[in-house]
Amino acid sequence: MKKELPACPVETTLMLISDRWKVLIIRDLLDGTKRFGELKKSIGTISQKVLTSNLRSMEESGLLTRKVYPEVPPKVEYTLTETGYSLKPILDAMVKWGTEYKQLRDEQPDRNL
């Protein structure tokens, strides 16, 4: 059964990526397929439990796929789906905005930004 989505498109987008970890996972997977350990190392301060939870949620939402290889120890890879890759312009806009904000803040250090 599909989860009912909010009427507001902005709310729908936020529902899917509002967690800070999800945005960082998407950022890392935009470069291509990654293994669990690679994601954990790249993101840094995220716990294994939280990363697992976010990856499962994103898989359920259709943002990424999980491929398990029948090996010992198990090899698992994560890849963005077409829907996941469609978030790239949003992340690009966030990079642009964040860069401009940091520059503005550096140019005006005595303002409360």
PABATI-816741 format. One record per atom (N, C-alpha, C, O, CB): z, y, x. Coordinates in steps of 0.02 Angstrom, whole numbers, plus 50000, padded with zeros to 5 digits. Atoms other than C-alpha are relative to their C-alpha. Glycine has a CB too. Layout:
<sites>
ZYX...
</sites>
This chain:
<sites>
500004994150042500005000050000500005006250044500415006950090500615000049952500054993949961499495016950069500555004849982500755005549925499325003249990499484994950008500805030250096499685006249968499145008349987500325001750069500264994050033500565045249982500065005950048500575007050079500395001449934500034994249955500055060750079500175006449962500055006949902499315000650033499854993650032500665078450045499365003449976498825002250002500375004550049500574996350027499515089949945499735005050052499135006250055500195003649935500194994949950499505102850086499724996750063500064992550093500605004550018500295003049939498325098350231500415001450063500444997150108499305002650009499594998449942499445107250357500614995350002500794992850056500245007449998499435004550003500925096850299499804992950018500184989450051500305000149929500255006649981499885081050316499934999450076500154994550105499314998649965500085000049927499435085450495500684999850035500784995950081499615006350024499334999949970501245089550537500354993349991500724991150035500425005649970499695006450013501805073250458499784994950053500174990750074499814997549929500275004849952500685063850580500175001550072500254996950112499264999749992499904998349929501015073450741500595004650015500645007150070499385003250026499484995149989502555084150719500524998050051500845002350082500355001549935499535002349949503645073450832499725001850069499145000650083500134992449993500244997849935503545080351008499724994350041499254995350081500565003450039500245005749962503295063051079499304998049979498894996050021500484994049992500675002050024501775059450970499465004450031498935002050049499975000449924500484995549970500885074751036499884998250073499324998350097500235007449993500065001949929501245069351215499644993350008499264992450056500694999850033500355006449999500645051651178499265001149990498844998450026500294995149946500704998450013499035058551106499695003350062499145001550083499925004649938500254996649939498835070051257499824994950054499294995450085500545004950027500125005049947498975055151375499434995249983499054993250027500634996150014500525004750021497825043851274499325003249993498824999749988500204996749935500654996750002496455057051264499604998450063498984998750062500095007649992500335001849937496065051951444499764992850000499384990850044500465001150059500225007050004495815033851390500594995349988501164997449981499644998050064499525005350014496735017451363500555000050052500435000850112499654993249998499425000349955498485016051436500454994149980500474992149922500405006649998499505005150013499785002451452500665003449985500765009350000500074995150061499354997450020501555004651388500355003550058500605009150052500454994449971499664997349941502275007451562499695006550024500055011050046499994995050055500344993949979500965020551603500195005849955500315011449978499244999049999499804994750047501385030251445500725002250013500875008150015499924997549927499284998449988503265029151478500085004250063500465009150063500414993550005499954996349936503055035151657499725007049993500015011850019499624996250055500324993550008501895049351608500425004849958500475010749973499314999149969499614995850046502995055651467500685001850031500935007250020500104996549933499394998549962504565054351573500654998449966500924992949975500005007050016499325000750024506165056651477500074996049935500624995549908500295006849989499985003950063505735045951325500294993150013500154989950064499294999449969499725006749993506725030051299499484994849977499014996449941500654999349960500465005450019505845013351279500014999049924499484997949894500204993450035499935000950073506515011851100499615005549962499265004049914500745000149980500344994450034505865029151049499254999650010498875000949963500275006750026500725000749988504175026251131499714994549956499194995449925499864998550074500235005650042503995009451043499955002149927499465000749893500474994150007499994997750070504465017250876499435004749985499105004149933500675003449985500554995250010503215031550896499324996650002498884998149963500045005550052500645003649995501815019850950499874995949936499314995849912500004995350061500085003950062502115008650798499825004549942499385002949902500654996149984500144995250054502135023650681499285002650005498945003249954500495005850003500684997449990500525030250756499474994649986498934996249962499925002750071500455005550016499715013150741499944999249924499394998249898500244993450032500015000450073500215012350557499615005649968499305004749916500725000049973500364994250026499485029650530499254999950018498875004049993500315006350027500705000549981497835024350609499795004550056499205005850066499585001449942500164995549944497955035950760499844996250064499494998850107500575004750011500135004049940497925022150890499984992649984500204990549930500535001450053500015007350007497625003750913500404996950057500474999950111499274997250000499605003649952498684991251006499664993350012499534989549965500744999049975500315006449983497894976651098500474996150045500684998550098499305001150035499555004349963498984962351159499584994550033499194991150000500554996949954500345005349963498314950751294500474994050007501064994950023499765002650070499575005949996498964932851294500144998050072499854993350099499674994149963499815001149931499734933451467500764999950005501115002049959499705005450047499284999649985501464931351543500065003750066499795001450116500334992950003499724996450057502154944351554499455002949956498895004049980500485005550024500504997450046501264951251401499715006750024500075011050049500315000949930500354993749983499984964851434499795003149933499455000049893499374998750047500164996450062499834977851295499685006650018499935010250061500655001149956500344993849988498614992251292499945004049935499875001249881499314998850030500064995450058498525007451177499405004550010499285007150065500665004249992500604995949999496945016851135499985004249936500135001849882499364995650007500094995950060496635031451018499424997449959498924995249986499895007450020500545001650046495585027750866499565006349995499725011550024500264997749930500424994150012494185039450811500425005549966500345011449982499394998149956499564995250033495485047750699500465003350050500575009350048500414996649944499574997249948496645049850847499645004950044499895010350060500294994450043500404995549959495265057450953499825006449963499705011649994499364996550024500184994150039494875069450811500545005450004500435011149982499874998249927499464995149991496545078050851499915004250064500295008850076500674996550002500114996549937495845084151019499945007649991500265011250029499384997350034500044992750007495355101550955500685003249985500815008950005499505001849944499334997450015497125103850890500415000550064500735005650077500374995649948499644999849937497875099351059499705005150047500075008550084499994993150033500324994949959496585110251147500245007049980500375011250022499244999649994499754993550024497135124951037500725001050021500925006650036499935000449923499304999549978498955121151080500045001850074500465005850094500384993449986500024998449929498535121551266499825007350010500145010850049499494995450037500234993049994497625138151247500565004849979500715009650014499375001249957499484995750024499025145851145500605000050048500875005350064500234997849930499445000549954500385139451263499885003650065500335006750093500164992850013500184996649938499475145951415500035007549991500315011150033499294997950023499994992850014499235163151337500725002549990500895007950013499585001749938499304998150011501055163651282500375000650066500745005450077500354994949953499664999849935501675159451457499785006050040500205009250073499864993550039500254994149964500555172951532500315006449973500535010750011499235000349997499704994150032501175185851407500735000650018500975006050033499914999649924499295000049983502965180951441500115002050073500585005750089500314993149987499934998249929502705182251630499855007350012500155010450056499534995750042500174993049991501915199551612500525004749971500585010449993499335001449967499504995750032503335206151503500674996550000500924994449947499785001749927499385003949995504935197951566500605003149964501064999449946500184999150071499424997150032506125210651485499955000049924500415002349891500085007050023500075000550073505475207551308500284993449977500284988450014499265000849978499735006250029506265194551196499444996249966499344996849906500575001549950500545004050028504795182751173500234992949991499844988749969499375000350045
</sites>
